[in-house]
Structure formats: C-alpha cells, structure tokens
Amino acid sequence: MDRTFRFLNPTRRQYLAGTIGVAAATAASPASAWTALDDGAPVAIARREGDRLILSNGVVSRRIQLPSATRSTIGTTDFRTVARRSRYFTGESDKFRAEADEFGFLANDTLYSGKSGWTLDAITDVQDALQSRGVDIILRSNDARVEVALRYLLYPGLPVVRKTLTVRNLTGTPLKLENIDVECFNFDFYWPATMSWVYSDYGRRKSLIPFVGGRQDALVALHNPDWGEGVVLGNEAAGVNKYTAAFADGRTFKAGLARKDAGLPFRRWIEPGARFTAPRTFAIVYADTPRFEDVLNTVVPDFVRRHMDIRLSRLPVKPSFVYNTWEPFQKKIDAELVMSLATAAAVAGIKEFVIDDGWQDSYGDWGIDRAKFPDGLKPVIDHIKALGMKPGIWVSIGSADPASAVYRAHPEWFARNADGRHYAMQGDENEYMTACFSTGWRDYIKGVLLRLTEEYGLEYLKLDFAVVSSPYQYDTRKAGCYAANHPGHRDHAESLSVNFDVMWQVFDEIHAKHPQVFIDCTFEAMGGLQLIDYAMLQHAEGNWLSNYNEPGAQNDLRVRNMVWWRSPAMPATALVIGNSKLNDAGYELHLMSLAGLLPIVLGDPRTMPPATLARCRHYADWLAAMAERHDIFSFRQDLPGFGEPQEGGWDGFQRINTDSRSGGIVGVFRHNAVEPVRRVTIAWLDPAARYDVRAFDGQLVTRMTGSALKLTGFDWELKKPIAGQLFEIRRVTKAGYERTEI
C-alpha cells in the first residue's frame, strides 16, 4: 500500500503533498460556508507540523499526534476553540497533560486503542454534501491484524468535530468486535472534572462524576461553571447500543457502543477482508460560556439541523396539525366512523389525518378488515384527501399474530428467546410474535409498507411496537433474537444492533421512492420509554414519544415537560406526544402547549360545536402561517428565565428562526404560580432589527429591537392560575412587514 502522506484539494481534483490549503476557514453561517473553497483556493482544514496533524475551521482546533518513525501511537493532544485554549485539555498552564486513547475496541478479546501500536498508511482529504471538510487517517496495526480508518469532519462556523471509526479485518478468520469507543479523550488531572457537572439525559440532568450513560444518553456534556468551559459528546448509536461515560475509569470521557458485560451488549462479527463502520460521534468544545444551556440551544441544534442530514431537514413542508384516531376509539373504528371524524377534523383545520390501529385484518398480513371497511380503505382515504388533508396509517412494523398467514408460512422469520421459542417482545407471551429483521421479514414488511403507501397515496406512516427491545420489559433476556440460524446475525448480541440497521435500511428505501412520507418511528419501536436519538433522526422524521391521559391542564404540563426534556438536543418537531383531545374543555391550552412541538391531537371532533371548531381552525391556520413565514417547525429554544415546566411555576418556549432572524413564536404558561405577571425576554434575534410582538389574536404588545427584547423584554399577565399565551415575533422594516399579514 502507498503510505505517502497525501491530501486532496477538492477544487482542483488533484493530490498535494504535505498540506490541505493555505487559508483559514472563517465563515460563520451556511450562506458563506467555505467561500474560499468556492473561489478556487483551498480552505485550511488541516496542516501537518512534523508528526502532528492540526485540524481547524477557524472556530475550533484539534491537534492529533500521529504515528512516526520514532513512535507508534496516535492521539489527540489538544482540543480547543481557536480563540481560547480549553483547560480540560491543558490544565491551568498551556501544556497538555495527556495524549488521548483516541479510540478503542476489542477484536477477538485483544484490546486495540490509539496507544496499542500503529503504522500510518495514508491521510486523505474528504468532504460531503453536508458542508463538511476533513480528513481520513488510515492506520495499520503493528500486529497486522486490523486496519483502522478514522474520519474527522469539521463544519463552517461551528466548534464541532464529527468522527467515524471503521475497522477492517486483515486476518483469515472472523473477528469479533466489542467494547467499541469511537471517541475517547483522556484527562491526566482531576480538578476540571471535580468542579464540573455532567449534563446527561438529553443534556437536562445534572450529576457528578463518575458517570455511565445508557440508551437515553445521545448527548452528554462536561461543564465547568467556574471557567465557563465544557466538552460535549454526541453519540449517534441507536437505542440500547449507546455507551457514554465520564471518568468511569478515572481518566477518560468517551462515547461508543454498549460494553460486552452489559445486560444488552454490542457485538459485531466481520469476515476476513470486510469492514465495519461504527455509528458516528460528535464532539463540541466551548469556552467563555457560563451556562451549558447556551450551547444546548445554539451549537447543538444548529449542527443537527444543518449538517447531520436528519430526515426533518429534508422536508420542505413539515406537518403542522395532525389528527390521530387512537383515543378514545382505539381499535373500535370502521369506515363510517373514520369518514365522519375526517369531516369534522377538516373543519377544525387538521392538515394530516392518521388512521391508527384497528383497520387491518391481522397483525402481520396487513390486509383490510372487510367487516369494518366493506369497500376497503380506498373510499375512506379518498374522502380524507378530498377534504384537503394528507392521509396516514398505523402499522406494527415488527409483529405478527400467531394466526396470521405470514407467521404460519414463515416461522423462520421470527425472533427466538433464550429458550429457543418464538416470543412476544412487546407484550403477552402468546400475543403478536416479534419478527427478526435479519431474515426475510425485512423485504416482506418493506413490501407491505410500499404497497400501502402506493395504493393509498399515504404521506404519514406511524410504525410501532418493539423491534430490538421493549420499553415495557426490564428483564434483558427478553430482547433481541437468540436464533443461531438467522442470516443477518451470528448471535444474540449482534442482533441488538443489526436489526436496527436493517430497519433503517427499510426506512431509507421507502424514502428513496416516496421522499414526502413522514415516518413516525415510535418509542416502542425504538425500545425505550420516551426514547428518541440521533440514529433515528437520520432515518425517520418523527417519534411518537409518549401517551399522556391526565385530566385537563395536567396533561398539558406533562406534554410541555416532555418536550422541554427532549429538546433542543432533539428537534422539537420530531417529538410526537399524545394524547391531547381536541374536544376537551381545555382544548385551547392543549393547542398552545402543542405549538412547542409537532402539534398532534386526538379525541372526537364531531362533538365540538361550530364556534369551537372555528376557533380551533384559527389556531391551525395561525400555525401554518407561522411555518410559512418563519419556518418555526425547524427551530425551538428555551425561553430565557423560564425553566423546566412544573407545578407552581411559569414555563415557556421560543421558536425563533436563528438562520433568517425573521422572528418566530413564543409561548408562556402559568401553572398555579403565585405571581400573575412575568417578564418575557427573547434571545437570538437580530440585535439591531426592530420586531413587533403580537399576541395570538393580533393585539400589538410592543415594538422593540432585538437587543431590547433580549435585555429588557416586556411584562405579561396571566390572570388565571392555569393559563397560557402565544405570541408572534416579527421583524419590521421601514417599508413595514417583510411579508403579507395573515
């Protein structure tokens, strides 16, 4: 193999020795991203200084010690913002204290890390369609058993480095990969961590070291409030496969895949000559930021929205007002009921209408129940479309009734438990047997979903029930597939990751043919209570996250609490939270609360009087106008000074378009707080621009600059102990509003 040190200049399509470019990347917004590259001059993403490689985009810098003639290790020796060093990596002096392990894995129980002995084969420049620039570093182990490719990607204007680890088997026998760490930083001193908080559970829960995360920890941060510095690790593994730990071994901060001794371990077998690429990670470093929440509200969602290639970002028009039939009807639906519900829902302004469980003849076969729908689904779906709504349907993606034709014809497609029997991962032992995606089930269920989508012109698929693990099972033996003869996985541990990968392939293939389809991959399919993560977001648009059936305003508080908990680490519009009922007496508070996520309602709109239906439609039209004017469903931030929604307090959200700074919406809520008046301030607007603040019904509240709204704000009174208010924030110019009024 050619071991020459090489870099690709993407603009000239030729290799240059020793350097990538000569000019610093200083762009701070997508519009001006990598402008130097577009002008024909290479951007300085990386440069070689002896046996060190320095990656920089003008905002963040990462220094990597490379293998050389005198050393055989590789590891990060500095990670900082360009403006200021990070004391996590350098201590109080500017001298680095520890070279990172950089990565790690077990291959047939032999430990490999950046310190285990490597030869540098090549370094090449890489780029992708997501505005990234970076390098691939190709290494060969000194024992000649494995090749490792490390990819580091940087993005314009963000202090983010995204990393990929690929392992190639150079031996003549299969390799068993376990305990994979894609990212690993070492700290050789204790005081930064001793005085730091660990932010976990979507960046919302504080704890102290040591910390070991699990399936809910797609984002974990170390933050020192005294220094105003921190390091964030994002883990893009799916569901139970995640592992993120801070100082669990006393010295490292790492993100990768579940340990071999975990209840639900990660394992992957690779054949001779084959490669395995682990789920990616991303790292953020920051300084001069006393509050971690400021990073959580800016850098994290900006990176996810612009550069992670999540499905939501591909949708030009996002759902704005969804109805689902599940509550109160559950499976007791038929053609007459659904058509009458659709008629009332359209009057209420519903834009997307989803038929939930109960339309099918059986779980698994997914034919139409002709007793309920004697003329099939087509007349019902046509009625929904004729009313101007987009149709959707519910399917249990990985389950089949034991009496179904598919189960009787293909028992070899179904998961087996530790005793070798087919089993129901989702619920009762003899109900709805769980399929294994590592079999012919993959192509079968893809065919079902494509048939339904194409036959009825569906634009929303709610895909439900356990696939890898169940959110309702705490016995880890009741997860995955133990079959020894399924072609896609060699053993139980491997099934826990492979079956996610195959389900993602099914989603991707549906999207390839029908890119307009909104796939709602529920928390049950994800395998954890209220579980959503970055892996899912790259293959599905949304996640039915939970079902709340609390009475009255308590339901709204639970909904607002859940969306606060999961966002802004996760996009708010990916959060589908039931079961707010449209015909409840407190429906307006439902709708105000739902404006902070993907608005979805259930209930029976047929019982609503005409005036109430008209009022509901006003909310629907207002939300659609806000989406058209400000693209609000691509954004959500914490409202400054308003914390976690809880009893006895005020809470709020803002959905400000931080790309265009045209404005957006704000919601404030009082839930039995003593004080009836709160000061409302709004962040991340254009400081010099003027904005009108209007209440939902059009009342002009104030006109202020973005700077004044951030620093001074305005007072708002909610007289009732439980109440809420929505506002539009809209930029104005000398000529008036930038776009036509509603």
Secondary structure, DSSP 8 states (H G I E B T S, - for coil): -----EEEETTTTEEEESEE-SEE----SGGGTTHHHHTTS-EESEEEETTEEEEE-SSEEEEEE---SS----EEEEEEETTB--HHHHTTTTS------EEEEEETTEEEETTS-EEEEEEEEEE-TTS-EEEEEEEEETTSSEEEEEEEEE-TT--EEEEEEEEEE-SSS-EEEEEEEEEEEE---SHHHHT-EEEETTTTEEE-SSEE--TT-SEEEEEETTTTEEEEEEE---GGGEEEEESTTSSEEEEEE--TTSSS---EEE-TT-EEE---EEEEEE-S-S-HHHHHTTHHHHHHHHHS--HHHH-SS---SEEESHHHHTT---HHHHHHHHHHHHHTT-SEEEE-TTSBSSTTT--B-TTT-TT-SHHHHHHHHHTT-EEEEEEETTEE-TTSHHHHH-GGGB-B-TTS-B--SSSSTTSSEEB-TTTTHHHHHHHHHHHHHHHHT--EEEEES-SS--TT---TTSSS---SS-TT-SSHHHHHHHHHHHHHHHHHHHHHH-TT-EEEE-HHHHTSTT---HHHHTT-SBEEEEE---STHHHHHHHHHHHHHHTTTS-GGGEEEE--BTTSTTHHHHHHHHTTS--EEBS-GGGS-HHHHHHHHHHHHHHHHHHHHH-GGG--EE-TT--S--TTEEEEEEEE-TTT--EEEEEEEEES-S-SEEEE---SS-TTSEEEEEETTS-EEEEEEHHHHHHT-EEEE--SSEEEEEEEEEEEETTEESS---
